[in-house]
Amino acid sequence: MVERRTYGLRPITPEIMENQQRIADLFAKEKVILKPINIKEAMLTSEQYAAITPETISQK
């Protein structure tokens, strides 16, 4: 299964953030994480991601 999986960079869209928030909310409800989190507050900006992305995988 791992060999069939493709990996790469993709933009973080509002839909992706909504899905991540749903997962975070479920994890908080089920006590997998200690307290609820706001995904938007936890995300880096595009500029911050670009600054930490190695040139070998950068898609600038």
mmCIF file of the N, C-alpha and C atoms, coordinates in Angstrom:
data_MODEL
# 
_entry.id   MODEL 
# 
loop_
_atom_site.group_PDB 
_atom_site.id 
_atom_site.type_symbol 
_atom_site.label_atom_id 
_atom_site.label_alt_id 
_atom_site.label_comp_id 
_atom_site.label_asym_id 
_atom_site.label_entity_id 
_atom_site.label_seq_id 
_atom_site.pdbx_PDB_ins_code 
_atom_site.Cartn_x 
_atom_site.Cartn_y 
_atom_site.Cartn_z 
_atom_site.occupancy 
_atom_site.B_iso_or_equiv 
_atom_site.pdbx_formal_charge 
_atom_site.auth_seq_id 
_atom_site.auth_comp_id 
_atom_site.auth_asym_id 
_atom_site.auth_atom_id 
_atom_site.pdbx_PDB_model_num 
ATOM 1   N N  . MET A 1 1  ? 0.819   -1.179 0.000  1.00 0.00 ? 1  MET A N  1 
ATOM 2   C CA . MET A 1 1  ? 0.000   0.000  0.000  1.00 0.00 ? 1  MET A CA 1 
ATOM 3   C C  . MET A 1 1  ? 0.873   1.257  0.000  1.00 0.00 ? 1  MET A C  1 
ATOM 4   N N  . VAL A 1 2  ? 1.924   1.266  0.790  1.00 0.00 ? 2  VAL A N  1 
ATOM 5   C CA . VAL A 1 2  ? 2.800   2.430  0.857  1.00 0.00 ? 2  VAL A CA 1 
ATOM 6   C C  . VAL A 1 2  ? 3.449   2.695  -0.491 1.00 0.00 ? 2  VAL A C  1 
ATOM 7   N N  . GLU A 1 3  ? 3.805   1.653  -1.203 1.00 0.00 ? 3  GLU A N  1 
ATOM 8   C CA . GLU A 1 3  ? 4.448   1.813  -2.503 1.00 0.00 ? 3  GLU A CA 1 
ATOM 9   C C  . GLU A 1 3  ? 3.503   2.415  -3.538 1.00 0.00 ? 3  GLU A C  1 
ATOM 10  N N  . ARG A 1 4  ? 2.209   2.182  -3.402 1.00 0.00 ? 4  ARG A N  1 
ATOM 11  C CA . ARG A 1 4  ? 1.236   2.720  -4.355 1.00 0.00 ? 4  ARG A CA 1 
ATOM 12  C C  . ARG A 1 4  ? 0.863   4.160  -4.047 1.00 0.00 ? 4  ARG A C  1 
ATOM 13  N N  . ARG A 1 5  ? 1.139   4.609  -2.874 1.00 0.00 ? 5  ARG A N  1 
ATOM 14  C CA . ARG A 1 5  ? 0.778   5.976  -2.439 1.00 0.00 ? 5  ARG A CA 1 
ATOM 15  C C  . ARG A 1 5  ? 1.689   6.985  -3.109 1.00 0.00 ? 5  ARG A C  1 
ATOM 16  N N  . THR A 1 6  ? 1.091   8.076  -3.575 1.00 0.00 ? 6  THR A N  1 
ATOM 17  C CA . THR A 1 6  ? 1.897   9.168  -4.120 1.00 0.00 ? 6  THR A CA 1 
ATOM 18  C C  . THR A 1 6  ? 1.965   10.286 -3.085 1.00 0.00 ? 6  THR A C  1 
ATOM 19  N N  . TYR A 1 7  ? 3.121   10.890 -3.001 1.00 0.00 ? 7  TYR A N  1 
ATOM 20  C CA . TYR A 1 7  ? 3.341   11.958 -2.043 1.00 0.00 ? 7  TYR A CA 1 
ATOM 21  C C  . TYR A 1 7  ? 3.732   13.217 -2.798 1.00 0.00 ? 7  TYR A C  1 
ATOM 22  N N  . GLY A 1 8  ? 3.424   14.336 -2.223 1.00 0.00 ? 8  GLY A N  1 
ATOM 23  C CA . GLY A 1 8  ? 3.799   15.592 -2.848 1.00 0.00 ? 8  GLY A CA 1 
ATOM 24  C C  . GLY A 1 8  ? 3.182   16.760 -2.101 1.00 0.00 ? 8  GLY A C  1 
ATOM 25  N N  . LEU A 1 9  ? 3.447   17.925 -2.601 1.00 0.00 ? 9  LEU A N  1 
ATOM 26  C CA . LEU A 1 9  ? 2.904   19.137 -2.013 1.00 0.00 ? 9  LEU A CA 1 
ATOM 27  C C  . LEU A 1 9  ? 1.623   19.509 -2.736 1.00 0.00 ? 9  LEU A C  1 
ATOM 28  N N  . ARG A 1 10 ? 0.692   20.063 -1.988 1.00 0.00 ? 10 ARG A N  1 
ATOM 29  C CA . ARG A 1 10 ? -0.515  20.591 -2.604 1.00 0.00 ? 10 ARG A CA 1 
ATOM 30  C C  . ARG A 1 10 ? -0.970  21.789 -1.783 1.00 0.00 ? 10 ARG A C  1 
ATOM 31  N N  . PRO A 1 11 ? -1.688  22.693 -2.402 1.00 0.00 ? 11 PRO A N  1 
ATOM 32  C CA . PRO A 1 11 ? -2.132  23.877 -1.679 1.00 0.00 ? 11 PRO A CA 1 
ATOM 33  C C  . PRO A 1 11 ? -3.092  23.509 -0.541 1.00 0.00 ? 11 PRO A C  1 
ATOM 34  N N  . ILE A 1 12 ? -3.063  24.300 0.505  1.00 0.00 ? 12 ILE A N  1 
ATOM 35  C CA . ILE A 1 12 ? -3.995  24.110 1.608  1.00 0.00 ? 12 ILE A CA 1 
ATOM 36  C C  . ILE A 1 12 ? -5.221  24.960 1.299  1.00 0.00 ? 12 ILE A C  1 
ATOM 37  N N  . THR A 1 13 ? -6.296  24.294 0.945  1.00 0.00 ? 13 THR A N  1 
ATOM 38  C CA . THR A 1 13 ? -7.528  24.974 0.542  1.00 0.00 ? 13 THR A CA 1 
ATOM 39  C C  . THR A 1 13 ? -8.464  25.125 1.746  1.00 0.00 ? 13 THR A C  1 
ATOM 40  N N  . PRO A 1 14 ? -9.468  25.978 1.618  1.00 0.00 ? 14 PRO A N  1 
ATOM 41  C CA . PRO A 1 14 ? -10.462 26.082 2.692  1.00 0.00 ? 14 PRO A CA 1 
ATOM 42  C C  . PRO A 1 14 ? -11.122 24.728 3.004  1.00 0.00 ? 14 PRO A C  1 
ATOM 43  N N  . GLU A 1 15 ? -11.349 23.910 1.979  1.00 0.00 ? 15 GLU A N  1 
ATOM 44  C CA . GLU A 1 15 ? -11.945 22.582 2.190  1.00 0.00 ? 15 GLU A CA 1 
ATOM 45  C C  . GLU A 1 15 ? -11.037 21.693 3.038  1.00 0.00 ? 15 GLU A C  1 
ATOM 46  N N  . ILE A 1 16 ? -9.748  21.728 2.767  1.00 0.00 ? 16 ILE A N  1 
ATOM 47  C CA . ILE A 1 16 ? -8.797  20.942 3.563  1.00 0.00 ? 16 ILE A CA 1 
ATOM 48  C C  . ILE A 1 16 ? -8.810  21.418 5.006  1.00 0.00 ? 16 ILE A C  1 
ATOM 49  N N  . MET A 1 17 ? -8.835  22.734 5.202  1.00 0.00 ? 17 MET A N  1 
ATOM 50  C CA . MET A 1 17 ? -8.852  23.270 6.562  1.00 0.00 ? 17 MET A CA 1 
ATOM 51  C C  . MET A 1 17 ? -10.138 22.887 7.294  1.00 0.00 ? 17 MET A C  1 
ATOM 52  N N  . GLU A 1 18 ? -11.273 22.890 6.590  1.00 0.00 ? 18 GLU A N  1 
ATOM 53  C CA . GLU A 1 18 ? -12.539 22.472 7.204  1.00 0.00 ? 18 GLU A CA 1 
ATOM 54  C C  . GLU A 1 18 ? -12.477 21.018 7.634  1.00 0.00 ? 18 GLU A C  1 
ATOM 55  N N  . ASN A 1 19 ? -11.912 20.168 6.777  1.00 0.00 ? 19 ASN A N  1 
ATOM 56  C CA . ASN A 1 19 ? -11.777 18.747 7.131  1.00 0.00 ? 19 ASN A CA 1 
ATOM 57  C C  . ASN A 1 19 ? -10.848 18.569 8.325  1.00 0.00 ? 19 ASN A C  1 
ATOM 58  N N  . GLN A 1 20 ? -9.756  19.311 8.357  1.00 0.00 ? 20 GLN A N  1 
ATOM 59  C CA . GLN A 1 20 ? -8.838  19.234 9.485  1.00 0.00 ? 20 GLN A CA 1 
ATOM 60  C C  . GLN A 1 20 ? -9.524  19.689 10.776 1.00 0.00 ? 20 GLN A C  1 
ATOM 61  N N  . GLN A 1 21 ? -10.372 20.733 10.679 1.00 0.00 ? 21 GLN A N  1 
ATOM 62  C CA . GLN A 1 21 ? -11.086 21.214 11.862 1.00 0.00 ? 21 GLN A CA 1 
ATOM 63  C C  . GLN A 1 21 ? -12.062 20.157 12.368 1.00 0.00 ? 21 GLN A C  1 
ATOM 64  N N  . ARG A 1 22 ? -12.755 19.479 11.457 1.00 0.00 ? 22 ARG A N  1 
ATOM 65  C CA . ARG A 1 22 ? -13.675 18.407 11.866 1.00 0.00 ? 22 ARG A CA 1 
ATOM 66  C C  . ARG A 1 22 ? -12.924 17.305 12.609 1.00 0.00 ? 22 ARG A C  1 
ATOM 67  N N  . ILE A 1 23 ? -11.751 16.954 12.104 1.00 0.00 ? 23 ILE A N  1 
ATOM 68  C CA . ILE A 1 23 ? -10.942 15.922 12.767 1.00 0.00 ? 23 ILE A CA 1 
ATOM 69  C C  . ILE A 1 23 ? -10.492 16.406 14.143 1.00 0.00 ? 23 ILE A C  1 
ATOM 70  N N  . ALA A 1 24 ? -10.028 17.640 14.220 1.00 0.00 ? 24 ALA A N  1 
ATOM 71  C CA . ALA A 1 24 ? -9.589  18.194 15.505 1.00 0.00 ? 24 ALA A CA 1 
ATOM 72  C C  . ALA A 1 24 ? -10.743 18.232 16.500 1.00 0.00 ? 24 ALA A C  1 
ATOM 73  N N  . ASP A 1 25 ? -11.928 18.615 16.041 1.00 0.00 ? 25 ASP A N  1 
ATOM 74  C CA . ASP A 1 25 ? -13.102 18.652 16.913 1.00 0.00 ? 25 ASP A CA 1 
ATOM 75  C C  . ASP A 1 25 ? -13.440 17.250 17.429 1.00 0.00 ? 25 ASP A C  1 
ATOM 76  N N  . LEU A 1 26 ? -13.385 16.263 16.551 1.00 0.00 ? 26 LEU A N  1 
ATOM 77  C CA . LEU A 1 26 ? -13.647 14.883 16.968 1.00 0.00 ? 26 LEU A CA 1 
ATOM 78  C C  . LEU A 1 26 ? -12.601 14.405 17.973 1.00 0.00 ? 26 LEU A C  1 
ATOM 79  N N  . PHE A 1 27 ? -11.335 14.699 17.709 1.00 0.00 ? 27 PHE A N  1 
ATOM 80  C CA . PHE A 1 27 ? -10.269 14.309 18.636 1.00 0.00 ? 27 PHE A CA 1 
ATOM 81  C C  . PHE A 1 27 ? -10.466 14.939 20.010 1.00 0.00 ? 27 PHE A C  1 
ATOM 82  N N  . ALA A 1 28 ? -10.900 16.193 20.051 1.00 0.00 ? 28 ALA A N  1 
ATOM 83  C CA . ALA A 1 28 ? -11.152 16.854 21.341 1.00 0.00 ? 28 ALA A CA 1 
ATOM 84  C C  . ALA A 1 28 ? -12.349 16.204 22.037 1.00 0.00 ? 28 ALA A C  1 
ATOM 85  N N  . LYS A 1 29 ? -13.395 15.937 21.287 1.00 0.00 ? 29 LYS A N  1 
ATOM 86  C CA . LYS A 1 29 ? -14.591 15.305 21.851 1.00 0.00 ? 29 LYS A CA 1 
ATOM 87  C C  . LYS A 1 29 ? -14.270 13.932 22.435 1.00 0.00 ? 29 LYS A C  1 
ATOM 88  N N  . GLU A 1 30 ? -13.430 13.175 21.742 1.00 0.00 ? 30 GLU A N  1 
ATOM 89  C CA . GLU A 1 30 ? -13.073 11.821 22.181 1.00 0.00 ? 30 GLU A CA 1 
ATOM 90  C C  . GLU A 1 30 ? -11.894 11.803 23.142 1.00 0.00 ? 30 GLU A C  1 
ATOM 91  N N  . LYS A 1 31 ? -11.403 12.998 23.489 1.00 0.00 ? 31 LYS A N  1 
ATOM 92  C CA . LYS A 1 31 ? -10.296 13.159 24.440 1.00 0.00 ? 31 LYS A CA 1 
ATOM 93  C C  . LYS A 1 31 ? -8.972  12.576 23.933 1.00 0.00 ? 31 LYS A C  1 
ATOM 94  N N  . VAL A 1 32 ? -8.822  12.545 22.606 1.00 0.00 ? 32 VAL A N  1 
ATOM 95  C CA . VAL A 1 32 ? -7.550  12.146 22.005 1.00 0.00 ? 32 VAL A CA 1 
ATOM 96  C C  . VAL A 1 32 ? -6.545  13.285 22.177 1.00 0.00 ? 32 VAL A C  1 
ATOM 97  N N  . ILE A 1 33 ? -7.055  14.525 22.112 1.00 0.00 ? 33 ILE A N  1 
ATOM 98  C CA . ILE A 1 33 ? -6.245  15.701 22.431 1.00 0.00 ? 33 ILE A CA 1 
ATOM 99  C C  . ILE A 1 33 ? -6.851  16.356 23.674 1.00 0.00 ? 33 ILE A C  1 
ATOM 100 N N  . LEU A 1 34 ? -6.042  17.072 24.416 1.00 0.00 ? 34 LEU A N  1 
ATOM 101 C CA . LEU A 1 34 ? -6.474  17.588 25.717 1.00 0.00 ? 34 LEU A CA 1 
ATOM 102 C C  . LEU A 1 34 ? -7.529  18.678 25.653 1.00 0.00 ? 34 LEU A C  1 
ATOM 103 N N  . LYS A 1 35 ? -7.469  19.526 24.623 1.00 0.00 ? 35 LYS A N  1 
ATOM 104 C CA . LYS A 1 35 ? -8.432  20.619 24.535 1.00 0.00 ? 35 LYS A CA 1 
ATOM 105 C C  . LYS A 1 35 ? -8.709  20.924 23.073 1.00 0.00 ? 35 LYS A C  1 
ATOM 106 N N  . PRO A 1 36 ? -9.851  21.547 22.799 1.00 0.00 ? 36 PRO A N  1 
ATOM 107 C CA . PRO A 1 36 ? -10.168 21.917 21.408 1.00 0.00 ? 36 PRO A CA 1 
ATOM 108 C C  . PRO A 1 36 ? -9.135  22.903 20.862 1.00 0.00 ? 36 PRO A C  1 
ATOM 109 N N  . ILE A 1 37 ? -8.899  22.823 19.564 1.00 0.00 ? 37 ILE A N  1 
ATOM 110 C CA . ILE A 1 37 ? -7.996  23.769 18.912 1.00 0.00 ? 37 ILE A CA 1 
ATOM 111 C C  . ILE A 1 37 ? -8.689  24.383 17.704 1.00 0.00 ? 37 ILE A C  1 
ATOM 112 N N  . ASN A 1 38 ? -8.260  25.574 17.351 1.00 0.00 ? 38 ASN A N  1 
ATOM 113 C CA . ASN A 1 38 ? -8.733  26.243 16.155 1.00 0.00 ? 38 ASN A CA 1 
ATOM 114 C C  . ASN A 1 38 ? -7.658  26.053 15.091 1.00 0.00 ? 38 ASN A C  1 
ATOM 115 N N  . ILE A 1 39 ? -7.969  25.271 14.082 1.00 0.00 ? 39 ILE A N  1 
ATOM 116 C CA . ILE A 1 39 ? -6.997  24.943 13.032 1.00 0.00 ? 39 ILE A CA 1 
ATOM 117 C C  . ILE A 1 39 ? -6.451  26.199 12.363 1.00 0.00 ? 39 ILE A C  1 
ATOM 118 N N  . LYS A 1 40 ? -7.290  27.191 12.127 1.00 0.00 ? 40 LYS A N  1 
ATOM 119 C CA . LYS A 1 40 ? -6.831  28.419 11.463 1.00 0.00 ? 40 LYS A CA 1 
ATOM 120 C C  . LYS A 1 40 ? -5.732  29.101 12.270 1.00 0.00 ? 40 LYS A C  1 
ATOM 121 N N  . GLU A 1 41 ? -5.826  29.036 13.593 1.00 0.00 ? 41 GLU A N  1 
ATOM 122 C CA . GLU A 1 41 ? -4.800  29.642 14.433 1.00 0.00 ? 41 GLU A CA 1 
ATOM 123 C C  . GLU A 1 41 ? -3.515  28.822 14.449 1.00 0.00 ? 41 GLU A C  1 
ATOM 124 N N  . ALA A 1 42 ? -3.618  27.538 14.154 1.00 0.00 ? 42 ALA A N  1 
ATOM 125 C CA . ALA A 1 42 ? -2.458  26.652 14.198 1.00 0.00 ? 42 ALA A CA 1 
ATOM 126 C C  . ALA A 1 42 ? -1.703  26.574 12.876 1.00 0.00 ? 42 ALA A C  1 
ATOM 127 N N  . MET A 1 43 ? -2.304  27.066 11.798 1.00 0.00 ? 43 MET A N  1 
ATOM 128 C CA . MET A 1 43 ? -1.694  26.961 10.473 1.00 0.00 ? 43 MET A CA 1 
ATOM 129 C C  . MET A 1 43 ? -0.647  28.046 10.250 1.00 0.00 ? 43 MET A C  1 
ATOM 130 N N  . LEU A 1 44 ? 0.384   27.683 9.510  1.00 0.00 ? 44 LEU A N  1 
ATOM 131 C CA . LEU A 1 44 ? 1.362   28.677 9.061  1.00 0.00 ? 44 LEU A CA 1 
ATOM 132 C C  . LEU A 1 44 ? 0.813   29.390 7.833  1.00 0.00 ? 44 LEU A C  1 
ATOM 133 N N  . THR A 1 45 ? 1.292   30.592 7.600  1.00 0.00 ? 45 THR A N  1 
ATOM 134 C CA . THR A 1 45 ? 0.917   31.303 6.374  1.00 0.00 ? 45 THR A CA 1 
ATOM 135 C C  . THR A 1 45 ? 1.683   30.700 5.193  1.00 0.00 ? 45 THR A C  1 
ATOM 136 N N  . SER A 1 46 ? 1.268   31.030 3.993  1.00 0.00 ? 46 SER A N  1 
ATOM 137 C CA . SER A 1 46 ? 1.968   30.555 2.793  1.00 0.00 ? 46 SER A CA 1 
ATOM 138 C C  . SER A 1 46 ? 3.434   30.977 2.820  1.00 0.00 ? 46 SER A C  1 
ATOM 139 N N  . GLU A 1 47 ? 3.678   32.196 3.281  1.00 0.00 ? 47 GLU A N  1 
ATOM 140 C CA . GLU A 1 47 ? 5.046   32.705 3.348  1.00 0.00 ? 47 GLU A CA 1 
ATOM 141 C C  . GLU A 1 47 ? 5.876   31.919 4.367  1.00 0.00 ? 47 GLU A C  1 
ATOM 142 N N  . GLN A 1 48 ? 5.270   31.572 5.492  1.00 0.00 ? 48 GLN A N  1 
ATOM 143 C CA . GLN A 1 48 ? 5.982   30.793 6.509  1.00 0.00 ? 48 GLN A CA 1 
ATOM 144 C C  . GLN A 1 48 ? 6.314   29.391 5.995  1.00 0.00 ? 48 GLN A C  1 
ATOM 145 N N  . TYR A 1 49 ? 5.356   28.766 5.301  1.00 0.00 ? 49 TYR A N  1 
ATOM 146 C CA . TYR A 1 49 ? 5.624   27.449 4.712  1.00 0.00 ? 49 TYR A CA 1 
ATOM 147 C C  . TYR A 1 49 ? 6.755   27.536 3.692  1.00 0.00 ? 49 TYR A C  1 
ATOM 148 N N  . ALA A 1 50 ? 6.704   28.559 2.844  1.00 0.00 ? 50 ALA A N  1 
ATOM 149 C CA . ALA A 1 50 ? 7.737   28.725 1.812  1.00 0.00 ? 50 ALA A CA 1 
ATOM 150 C C  . ALA A 1 50 ? 9.112   28.894 2.447  1.00 0.00 ? 50 ALA A C  1 
ATOM 151 N N  . ALA A 1 51 ? 9.165   29.596 3.565  1.00 0.00 ? 51 ALA A N  1 
ATOM 152 C CA . ALA A 1 51 ? 10.447  29.853 4.228  1.00 0.00 ? 51 ALA A CA 1 
ATOM 153 C C  . ALA A 1 51 ? 11.076  28.586 4.802  1.00 0.00 ? 51 ALA A C  1 
ATOM 154 N N  . ILE A 1 52 ? 10.263  27.596 5.149  1.00 0.00 ? 52 ILE A N  1 
ATOM 155 C CA . ILE A 1 52 ? 10.813  26.369 5.754  1.00 0.00 ? 52 ILE A CA 1 
ATOM 156 C C  . ILE A 1 52 ? 10.874  25.196 4.790  1.00 0.00 ? 52 ILE A C  1 
ATOM 157 N N  . THR A 1 53 ? 10.376  25.375 3.569  1.00 0.00 ? 53 THR A N  1 
ATOM 158 C CA . THR A 1 53 ? 10.372  24.293 2.585  1.00 0.00 ? 53 THR A CA 1 
ATOM 159 C C  . THR A 1 53 ? 11.733  24.207 1.911  1.00 0.00 ? 53 THR A C  1 
ATOM 160 N N  . PRO A 1 54 ? 12.392  23.049 1.999  1.00 0.00 ? 54 PRO A N  1 
ATOM 161 C CA . PRO A 1 54 ? 13.697  22.904 1.336  1.00 0.00 ? 54 PRO A CA 1 
ATOM 162 C C  . PRO A 1 54 ? 13.601  23.150 -0.165 1.00 0.00 ? 54 PRO A C  1 
ATOM 163 N N  . GLU A 1 55 ? 14.619  23.728 -0.732 1.00 0.00 ? 55 GLU A N  1 
ATOM 164 C CA . GLU A 1 55 ? 14.643  24.021 -2.175 1.00 0.00 ? 55 GLU A CA 1 
ATOM 165 C C  . GLU A 1 55 ? 14.451  22.762 -3.012 1.00 0.00 ? 55 GLU A C  1 
ATOM 166 N N  . THR A 1 56 ? 14.887  21.616 -2.504 1.00 0.00 ? 56 THR A N  1 
ATOM 167 C CA . THR A 1 56 ? 14.791  20.375 -3.274 1.00 0.00 ? 56 THR A CA 1 
ATOM 168 C C  . THR A 1 56 ? 13.343  19.947 -3.498 1.00 0.00 ? 56 THR A C  1 
ATOM 169 N N  . ILE A 1 57 ? 12.417  20.438 -2.687 1.00 0.00 ? 57 ILE A N  1 
ATOM 170 C CA . ILE A 1 57 ? 11.017  20.092 -2.889 1.00 0.00 ? 57 ILE A CA 1 
ATOM 171 C C  . ILE A 1 57 ? 10.134  21.320 -3.112 1.00 0.00 ? 57 ILE A C  1 
ATOM 172 N N  . SER A 1 58 ? 10.729  22.485 -3.144 1.00 0.00 ? 58 SER A N  1 
ATOM 173 C CA . SER A 1 58 ? 9.989   23.707 -3.324 1.00 0.00 ? 58 SER A CA 1 
ATOM 174 C C  . SER A 1 58 ? 9.313   23.722 -4.691 1.00 0.00 ? 58 SER A C  1 
ATOM 175 N N  . GLN A 1 59 ? 8.118   24.255 -4.726 1.00 0.00 ? 59 GLN A N  1 
ATOM 176 C CA . GLN A 1 59 ? 7.393   24.386 -5.989 1.00 0.00 ? 59 GLN A CA 1 
ATOM 177 C C  . GLN A 1 59 ? 7.179   25.854 -6.326 1.00 0.00 ? 59 GLN A C  1 
ATOM 178 N N  . LYS A 1 60 ? 8.167   26.663 -6.000 1.00 0.00 ? 60 LYS A N  1 
ATOM 179 C CA . LYS A 1 60 ? 8.083   28.108 -6.273 1.00 0.00 ? 60 LYS A CA 1 
ATOM 180 C C  . LYS A 1 60 ? 8.147   28.369 -7.745 1.00 0.00 ? 60 LYS A C  1 
# 
